[in-house]
Amino acid sequence: MELAEPLEYVCVQCRRHEAVDDALVSTCRQCGDEMRNVDLVTD
């Protein structure tokens, strides 16, 4: 079994970046808003 690389997430409100191993993480630790995968965020 291989470990997946951490995914980079960004908060849609405060733009805080965070690398996480668990894809279920979806809440920003800083402001509490939604986190999304960096690859999927478009302005």
Secondary structure, DSSP 4 states (H G I P E B T S, - for coil): -PPPPPEEEEETTT--EEEES-TT--B-TTT--BEEEGGG---
